[in-house]
Amino acid sequence: MLQSPRGGAGHGTAARDSGLMSIGAVLNVLRGEFPEVTVSKIRFLESEGLVEPQRTPSGYRKFSAGDVERLGHVLRMQRDHYLPLKVIREHLDAMERGEAVQLPVVGRQRDGEDVLEPVEGPAAARIGRAELLAAAEIDEDDLKEWESYGLVAPLEDGVYDAEAATVASLVAELGRFGIEPRHLRVMKAAADREAGLVDQVVAPLKRHRNPQTRAHAEARTKELAALTVRLHTALVKIALGVRLP
């Protein structure tokens, strides 16, 4: 387990043994605890000022042990406490200044009952259009085309869920193999059907009058989402007859 925002035990050992780490090496380290983290996610956290890796003369990112520790803290506070990035940044900066700080309270008492209340909910991590383009390293025409096929879509207020950067990066990677966005509509449709199945299961929990039960719906949704992703991956492997890492 990561112990402090910079330096410390745990994953930092690998970084110290090899000096500075590439973004790919950091990804491999973090995925032990955060299997869904992506290169785009790390780049996004950098763009938000949560981590500041060094750069080689050719522009490649190089992360220190402290950078890896800090990334672990950020991801853990997002996962376990649903804290927005601004709050996480302020918390870690205070720790670096040597201040005695505690995690912000995300619950309150009501009628003698503990109520779970995420500060901004799990969807607090959002990025603007320019940030999405930069994180995925694509241009405006690419994004417009992908939006026309429903692969990427802005939220009601015009911003994007941070995971949209992951989608955009993957679409770009597939394009290098000649797979065009129009070919991916079937994958989007399948994802929507899987999401609908999960939502059908958790819908009764979301409508429950008890706030704790509604909060439990979020955890159940994540659990079911992880299981459907694993099943989808296994089915694709079987269909292709290949072994993937």
C-alpha positions, 0 to 999 in steps of 0.5 A: 500500500502506498504510504505517502504522496511522495516517496515511501515504501511499496511501489516506490521500490521498483522506481528506486531500483531503476531510477526514473520510470517510463509511463508504461512502467508506471502503468504496470506498477499501478495496475496491480491495485488499479486494473482500470488505470490507463495511459490516458488517465495518467496523462490527464492527471498530469494535465490537472497538476496532480503529478509533474514527471520529468521530461527527457530532451526528446519529450518522453515522460519520466516518473520518480518513485514519489510520482508513482506514490502520488498517483497511487494516492490520487487514484485511491482517493478517487476510488475510495472517497469519490473526491474531486481532483481539486480537493485531492490536489489541495489535500496532497499539497497540504501534506507536502507542506508538512501540515497535519491533515485529514481526508475531507468528510464525505458523510454527515449525520441525519436522524442519528444515521450515517449517510454516505454522500460523495462530494461530487459523486463518482463522475466528478472527474471531468475534462473540457474539449481542449483537454480531451483533444490534448489527452488523446492526442487527436484533432478537432476533426477526429473528435467530430467524426467520432461524436457523429458515430456516438463513440464519444459524447459530451455531457449535458454541460458540454464537458466530458467524463474523463474516461472519454479520453481513454475511449478516444485514445483507444479509437485512435490506436485501432485506427492505426490498424485500419479499423475506422470509427464506423466499424466500432459502432457495433462495439458501442451498441454492445457496450450500451446493451451491457450497461442496460443489463447492469442498470436493470439489476441495480435500478431497484437499489437506486430507487430505494428510500434509504440513502445508504441503500442508494449509495450501495447501488454505486458499489454494486454497479462498479462490481457488475461493470468489472465482471461484464468487462472481464466476461467480454474480454474472455469471450473475445479471446476465445472467439479469436483463439488468442492469449492476451496479457 
